[in-house]
Amino acid sequence: LTLLFNLIKSNAMTILYKMISKKLKMKNGKPYWFAHAVHPNTIHLAGLATEMQRNCTVKVSDIHGVLTELVETMNDELQNGNTVKLDGLGSFRLSFHASQVAKPGDFSAAKSIKGFHVVFRPIHKKNGKKMYTPILQGTGIAELQKYVVEKKDQSGDTPKDGGTTTQP
């Protein structure tokens, strides 16, 4: 299933989603539909620096330099096995996937470690007795206004007539 969509301008703090079907089948043979987050834009380091300049008195070139060094330093610290905590945001650490073994002596890092990944854990704060995640505060959700679902025939190919339907 290929999804094409027309992007809409969204309010800041709103996560867009689109509905997609998966190969999982219900008892009546119809597919399940899932909401899937859509990320229409990517802001890069230069964009962050420009945005940050508007909110402070530091020049964009200085901000860019500091952010570039932050990335390099974080990479070094993470690869040295350290957790990097950015106060107000959260912490980053490296981890890995490993296959299980019957006994510790059967473990071989070369054979059992399947891949590395980054774990991000946002900060949590307490408001009275209730815990909350500040990065999620004020976040809304809205369905992408218009996107096209390309239907495929049973062979997995897109039909010659296009086979598209527009989802609201």
C-alpha positions in Angstrom: 0.0 0.0 0.0 1.6 3.3 -1.1 0.3 6.5 0.4 0.7 9.8 -1.3 -0.6 12.9 0.3 -1.0 16.6 -0.1 0.5 18.4 2.9 -1.5 20.9 4.9 -0.2 23.7 7.1 -0.7 22.7 10.6 -0.7 24.6 13.8 2.4 24.4 15.9 2.2 21.7 18.5 -0.1 19.5 16.3 0.9 16.1 15.2 -0.7 15.0 11.9 -1.8 11.5 11.2 -3.2 9.5 8.2 -5.0 6.2 8.2 -3.2 3.2 6.7 -4.3 -0.4 6.4 -2.0 -3.3 7.4 -1.9 -6.9 6.1 -3.4 -8.0 9.4 -6.9 -9.3 8.8 -10.0 -9.2 10.9 -12.3 -12.2 11.2 -14.5 -10.9 8.4 -11.5 -10.6 6.1 -11.4 -6.8 6.1 -8.1 -5.1 6.9 -7.4 -3.3 10.1 -6.8 0.4 9.8 -4.3 2.3 11.9 -3.6 5.9 12.6 0.0 6.6 11.4 1.9 9.8 12.4 2.9 12.0 9.5 5.9 14.3 9.7 5.7 16.6 6.7 8.8 18.7 7.5 12.2 18.1 8.8 14.1 21.0 10.5 17.8 20.8 10.2 20.5 22.3 12.4 20.6 25.5 10.3 16.9 25.9 10.6 17.0 25.5 14.4 19.8 28.1 14.6 17.8 30.6 12.5 14.7 30.0 14.7 16.7 30.3 17.9 18.3 33.6 16.7 14.8 35.2 16.5 14.3 34.4 20.2 17.6 35.7 21.6 20.5 38.1 21.0 23.0 35.5 19.8 23.9 35.5 16.1 22.9 32.5 13.9 26.5 31.7 13.2 27.3 31.4 16.9 24.3 29.2 17.5 25.1 27.0 14.5 28.7 26.6 15.9 27.5 25.6 19.3 24.9 23.1 18.0 27.4 21.6 15.6 29.8 21.1 18.6 26.9 19.7 20.7 26.3 17.0 18.0 30.0 16.1 17.8 30.4 15.9 21.6 27.2 13.9 22.1 28.4 11.4 19.5 31.7 11.0 21.3 30.1 10.6 24.7 27.5 8.2 23.5 30.1 6.1 21.7 32.1 6.0 25.0 29.2 4.4 26.7 27.9 7.4 28.5 24.4 8.7 28.9 24.0 12.3 27.7 21.3 14.3 29.5 20.1 17.6 28.1 18.4 19.3 31.0 14.9 20.3 30.1 14.7 17.8 27.2 15.8 14.3 28.3 18.6 11.8 28.0 20.2 9.8 25.2 22.1 6.5 25.4 23.2 3.8 23.0 21.9 0.3 23.4 21.8 -2.9 21.2 19.7 -5.8 20.2 21.1 -9.2 21.1 19.9 -12.8 20.5 19.2 -14.9 23.6 21.5 -17.8 24.5 20.9 -20.9 26.7 23.7 -20.1 29.1 26.1 -17.2 29.6 29.1 -19.2 28.2 27.2 -19.5 24.8 27.2 -15.7 24.4 29.5 -14.2 21.7 29.3 -10.5 21.1 30.3 -11.0 17.5 27.5 -13.4 16.9 24.8 -12.3 19.4 24.8 -8.5 19.0 22.4 -7.8 16.2 22.6 -4.0 15.9 22.8 -0.7 17.8 20.2 1.9 18.4 19.8 5.2 20.3 17.4 5.4 23.2 15.8 8.7 24.0 14.0 9.2 27.3 12.3 12.5 27.7 12.3 14.2 31.1 9.4 13.7 33.4 8.2 16.2 36.0 5.8 15.9 38.9 2.8 18.2 39.3 1.4 17.3 42.7 1.1 13.5 42.6 0.8 13.4 38.8 3.8 12.8 36.5 3.9 14.4 33.1 6.3 14.8 30.2 6.8 18.5 29.4 7.8 17.8 25.7 4.3 16.4 25.2 2.4 19.2 27.0 0.1 21.1 24.7 0.5 18.7 21.8 -2.6 18.2 19.7 -3.5 15.7 17.0 -5.2 16.3 13.7 -5.9 14.1 10.6 -4.1 15.0 7.5 -6.8 16.8 5.4 -6.2 15.1 2.1 -4.1 12.2 1.0 -4.3 9.6 -1.7 -4.2 5.8 -1.1 -2.8 3.9 -4.1 -4.6 0.6 -4.4 -2.7 -2.5 -5.6 -4.1 -5.5 -7.3 -3.6 -9.0 -5.8 -0.2 -9.4 -7.4 1.0 -6.3 -5.6 1.2 -4.1 -8.7 -0.6 -0.8 -9.1 -3.6 -1.2 -11.5 -3.1 0.5 -14.9 -6.1 2.8 -14.2 -4.2 4.3 -11.3 -6.5 2.8 -8.7 -6.4 5.7 -6.4 -8.9 7.0 -3.9 -8.8 10.2 -1.9 -9.3 9.8 1.8 -10.8 12.7 3.7 
